[in-house]
Amino acid sequence: MADEFDKDGVSEADMQDIPQLRFLKVLVTVLAGVMIAGLIVLIALIVISFRSQGPTLPDTIALPAGETATAFTAGRGWYAVVTGSDEIVIFDSEGRELKRIAIED
């Protein structure tokens, strides 16, 4: 049997599909909104984490005479310098030497 059309040219079968299409449209719109909100939250978290202050570092580090720094790392209340003579020198936050560790091959 052929579909019957109303004055707008829409068949009765198409009219029955419209509630499902409306639901799908609402579902897609909600999903897009949630994705946009999630993206905004991620960007805000990244910005906040970059604004956080890192460890407090001294203006200068006094290494023993003739030593050169090859690497540096910092922790809470201390920092360490790896020297050119394969030694790790650990300092407290005020710059006082706490410990020396020789790196063995």
C-alpha positions, 0 to 999 in steps of 0.5 A: 500500500502506498504511503499517504501524504498530508498537505506538507508532503510528509508521509505518516511513516515519517511522522511516526519517526519524528519523536525518535529524531527529536530524542536523538537531536536532544541526545546529540546536543547534550553530548556536545554540551558535556564535551565542551564543558569537559574541554573547558574543565581540562583547559582550566586544570592545565592553566591552574597547574602551570600557575602553581609555584615550583620549589624555591631555589637559591640565587647562586649555588656554591660548588667546590672550586673547579667543579661544574654542574652537569645536572640539577634536581630539587625536592622539598627542602633540598636540592642536588647538583651532579658535578662534572667529576661524577659526584652528587652534592646535596644541599639544604634549602639555605645552600648548606652542603648536606651530603656528597655521593660518589657515582661509581661506574 
